[in-house]
């Protein structure tokens, strides 16, 4: 009986720790931020390789089948609506079959930064672009909702500032 009395407080403490961890994780109090993955974008300009790490929403590779990372898209869209920092990487293929990768970043305060890698698209300028945007626009009717893009073009001063980087 004495042994059971000693075990009960330990169980309660462990239960409290577990529940506290779940609540903290659900409230966003604990975030594991990745370090910038320089190998992932090895040939990219320094501004891309050395970008500040943001909470990741994942990646997707969208081919002709149209399969998207819906959870990742929802994660980024929710972060945008809540003005929380986040990052989402999407790679889509051109009609000719060349990959074009976009790194969507919701910055603190809700503005958006998008890096676009078209260096492997032989029918493009084969450059990296940086878009500095006031926000994201929902692309109504597109498959894989939420489908979004840089901008807010329908609002005053809603255009993105485009910079070619090297």
C-alpha positions, 0 to 999 in steps of 0.5 A: 500500500505504501508503494502505491501511495508513492507511485500515485504522485509520480503518475500525476506529475507525468500526466501533468507534464504530458498534458502541459506539453500537449496544451503548449504545442497546441497553443503554439508555445513550442516551435521547433524552427529548422535551421536553413537547409543550405543543401536544399537550395545549394545553387541558390543566391545567398539571400535564399540560402541564408534566409531566416528560418520560419516555422515550416508548413512542409513541401509539395511537388505538384505534377500533372496529377494535381496532387497537392500537400493540402495540409501544408497549404492550409498551414500556410494560409492559416498562418497568413490569416493569423499573421504568424510566420511560416514557410511553404515550398512548392514545386510545379512543372512547366508544360515542357516538364521543367521544375519551377520551385516557389518558397512562400514565406509569411513574415512577421506582421503578415507581409509575404516574401516569395522566392521563385527558382526558374533556373531549371526551366529552359524556356524562361529567363533561368533566374531566381526572383524575389517578390515582396508582397503585401499579402497572399491572394486566394485563387478562387476555383483553382484545384487544391484549395486553398490555392494562393498566389502572391499579391492582393492585386485588387487592393490599393498598393497591392502589387508585389515588388519583383527583384531578380536576384543572383 
